[in-house]
Amino acid sequence: MKLAFIGCGNMARAMMGGAIRGGFCPPEDIIASGPHEPALSRARKEFRVATTKNNAEAARKAETVVLSVKPQVYETVIREISGDVGENSLILSIAPGKTLAWLQKTFGKPVHLIRAMPNTPAMVGAGMTAVCPGKSVSREETERALRFFSSFGRAELLPENLMDAASSVSGCSPAMVFMMIEAMSDAAVSDGMPRAKAYLFAAQAVLGSAKMALETGVLPAGLKDMVCSPGGTTIEAVRSLERTGFRSSVIEALKASTEKAKSVE
């Protein structure tokens, strides 16, 4: 097996599907482990990958191991698999707050570690992943990790001191965007638009705006100004947002997320 997922929850399945669709590896090269049979069954049916309830077995069979369990069980799972991880295996950790030093200490032996922070848009091939290699990781291993995470979106190298910020600005922010789409849709519904159409118009507007921000090279402030005609409807909406502290609310929410990531143990 080339790739093992220790944990088979939503994020693991998002990455799993992305890796298969993006051509990183075929289903027969993937094994997933976890304690819950419904999640394993879903992975088998959806992706045709091998599964097991034995985490150590999954780790033993793979050259790249993705630790995709909740942060609070990381220590237990690492101690469970540490004896079965090969000396040439690459370990990818996606838990917020778990530093490379903590991970190395918990494994209790030299291992090749990379910290990463993907997000759930990986499910549709539009993920964003921050990647931070440990000191013992080779260039080839770093490239392997970047290929894996790029198979379901974009991946960028970041120093470890910025990983907590990445966990909020890309890892947590999709939830905020979904809330904004929901609120935009509610407004359209209140103005008489059917719910399904409202979701479509709001979501496509967000998708198109993000594409403009990524592809035009114009700063977000400049793109905003392009939409705001003098005395028009958009500047009136912007004025309302500023009056209710929209930008400050977003900043404070992401700062709170970053602080929470730093405190995860």
N, C-alpha and C positions, 0 to 999 in steps of 0.2 A: 504493500500500500504506500502511495506517495503522501497522502494527506489524511490526518486524523483530527476529528473534532471531539474534544472532551467536553461534553455538554451538547444538547441537541434542541435548544430553545429557539426563539424567533430569530435572534441575531445569527446563530450558527446556521440555521436553514437559509437565511438571506445570503450569507457568504457562500454556503455550499452550492446553492443554485447559481449564484453569480460565477463561481469558479468553473462550474460545468458549462454554462452558457457562454462564458467568456473564453473558453478554450484553455484554461490553466491545466486541467486534467480531466479525463473521462470519469464517469461514475464508478467504474470498476476499480479505480485507484483511490477511492475514498472510503473511510470507515468512520462511523459516528458512535459515540457511547453516551450513556446517560441512564438514570434510574427509572425513568418513566416510559413504559412501553407505548402509550399512545403517541408520544413525540417520536420515538424510534420508528414506529409503524408508519407515521406520516412521512418521515424522511425516506423510508424504503419505497413507499408507493409513489411519492412525488419525484424522487431523484434516482431511484434504483441503486442506492448505495448499500454497502454492508453496514450492519449495526451490531452492537453488543452492549450488554449492561455492565461489562467489565472494563473500567477505565484503563487499567494497566494493560489489558490485552490490546486495546486500541493504540495506546502509546507505543507499545512494543513493535507494532507492525508498520509504523509510519516513519518517513524521513522528515516530515514537517508536521508538527503537532500544534493545533490551535486550542488554547485554553479559553473556552467559551462558556464558562460557568459563571455564576454570580460571584461578585467580589468576596462576599462573606463566607463562601465555602472554598475559596482559593487555597488556603493553607491545608485544609483537609485533603483536597484533591491532589495537590502537588506532592504531599507526603505519600499519597496512595500510588502515584505513578513514577516517582523519582527513581526507584530501583529498576524500572523497565524502560526508561528513556535512554536510547543509545548515545554514545559519546559524540557521534556525528549528527545527531538529530538537531533540527532547528525548532525552537519553541517560540511560538507567537502568543503573546499575552495581550488580551483586549480589555483588561479590567482597569477602570479609572483608579488612580491613587496608589496602585501597586508599582513601586519603583523597581528599577533594574536591580538595585542593591538588595531590596527586600526579596525579590524573586530568587536571586542567586543564593541568598542565605537560606531561604526556605527549601530550595532543592537540596542543599547540603552537599553539592558536588559541582564541579565545573560543567556548565551547560551553555549552549549557544542560545542567547536570549534576544528577542526583539519585542519592544513594547509597541503597541499599535492602538489606535482609536478609530474604528470604523463607525459608520452610522447606518440606520435602517434603510435609507434609499438604495443601499446595496441590493435590496430585493428586486429593484427594477433596473439594475445596471447603472445607477446614478449615484453611487456612494462617494463619500469623501473620507479618506483615511490618513491620519498622521502616523508616521513610521519613525521609530527611534531604535537603532541597532545598539546592542551592547558592545563592549570593547572586544570581546572574543569572536564576534561575528565577522565572517569574511565578506569580501566584496561580492562574491558569487552568491552567498546566502542573502545578503541585502537585496541583490537584484532579484533573487527568487521571491522574497517577500513582496517586493514592489510589483512584480508580475502578478502575484496572487491577488493583492489588494486592487491592482489596476484592472483585473479581469471583471470587476463589478463596479467600476467608477474611476475615480482619480485617487492617486496616492502621492504624498509629498513627505520628504524627510524633514523632521523637526528635532531640535535639541530637546533633551528631557525636561528642561525647565519650562518648556512651553506646552507640554503634554496635557496639563490640567486645563489650560486655556482652550486647547483643541477639543477636549472632551465637552466643553460647553458650547463653543461657537459652531461646531459641526455635529458633535455627538448628541447633544440635548436639544439643539435648536429646531430640528424637525418637528418636535411636539409643539413648539411655539408657532411654527408656520402652519401646522394643521389647525391650531386654534384660530389663527388669523383667517385662514380659508373658511372655517366654519362661521366666524363672525361676519366676514364679507358676504357669505351666502345668506346668513340671517337678514342682513340689511336688504339684499336683493329680494328675498321672500317678503319682507315687510313692505316692499314697493310693488308687490304683485307678481314677481317672477316665480314660476314653479320651482320646487326644491331641486330637482335633478338638474334643471338648466342653470340654477344659481350656482351649484357646486361646479359644474362644467366651466362656466364663465370665470369664476373666482380662481379655480385651480389652474386653468390655462393662462390667466393673467400672471399668476405667480411664476409659472414655468417660463413663460416668455420673458418676464422681467429678469429672472435669474440668467437666462441665456444671453440677454443683452449685456448684463453686468460682466459675464465671463468672456464674451466674444468681441465687444466693441472697443475695449480698452479705455472707455470713459469712466471716470469715477462715479460712484452712486449718486453723489450730490449733483453732478452734472446731468446725469440721466433724469433725476427728479426734476431739475430745472427745465429740461426739454419738454416735460409733460405739462408743466405749470404755465398756462397762458395767462397774461395779465388780466386780472379781474374775472378769471374763469372758474369753472367748477372744481378743478383739481386743486388750485391754490386755496380754495375755500375748505376743501377736505383736509389739506395739510395744516391749515390754520387751526382747525378743530382738533387735530391730533396733537399739535404743539400745546394747545390750551390744556389738554388732559394729560400731558406728560408722557406721550407715546414713546419717544426715544429714550427718555430716562427710565421708563419701566422696562424696556428691553435690556438696557445696560445693566440695571440692577438685577434683573432675572438671571442674566448670564454670569454676572459676578457672583451671585449666590450659588450658582451651579459650580463654578470654579472652586469656590471655597469648600463646598461639599466634597468635591473630588479630592481635594487636598487632605480631607479629614477621614477618608475611607481607610479602614484598617481590616 
